[in-house]
Structure formats: structure tokens, C-alpha cells
Amino acid sequence: EMALGYDTVVGERGVTLSGGQKQRVAIARALASDAKVLLADEPTGNLDEATAWDVIDLLKHIAHEEKKCVIVVTHSKELAQAADEVIHIGSIHAASSKPNF
């Protein structure tokens, strides 16, 4: 919650906002667009648990009711469990060898 509501001074690029406030503003901006695909990278990472669940519910609503494609990248097991589909990407080890000249 902003101290002065819409009149709260946030500074250039939101320098006076907390991490969670910046996260919520970014989510609001994404939701305000008319994009058919929403890509959310760690959307609950800087949020308290109650707000995180609000965001999860909102993302599910957007996917189910507004028929938008919502793609979430997360390390959160709770967020992954709330998803309709999960693609788990584990450690990727690239093997390389130097040619002998």
C-alpha cells in the first residue's frame, strides 16, 4: 500500500519503492496491456505470502477466464503446484572438448 495512494512520490524509476512494491507495479503494468501472452519471471519473488497467493489467483484468472497464455518462470514449488502445466528444467551440463592440434 502506498502511503499517499496515487499521490505517493515514487521517484525516478521507482527508486523509493520496496522490491515488493516494484514487483506489484510491474505486474499491474503487464495486466494493463492487451497482450495475448503474459510472461512472468518470478512474479511472486519479492512478495509476502498473502500477496503472492493473490497474484497466483490473478494469473490463473487471466489464463482461465480471459483466455490468455500465461507463462511463469519460477523457483517456487508452491507457484509451480498451482500451475495447470509444469515443465521442469533441471541442470543442463554441456560437455565440450578441445581438439588436440
Secondary structure as GFF3:
##gff-version 3
##sequence-region A 1 101
A	DSSP	three_ten_helix	5	7	.	.	.	ID=ss1
A	DSSP	three_ten_helix	12	14	.	.	.	ID=ss2
A	DSSP	alpha_helix	19	32	.	.	.	ID=ss3
A	DSSP	beta_strand	37	41	.	.	.	ID=ss4
A	DSSP	alpha_helix	49	64	.	.	.	ID=ss5
A	DSSP	beta_strand	69	73	.	.	.	ID=ss6
A	DSSP	alpha_helix	77	81	.	.	.	ID=ss7
###
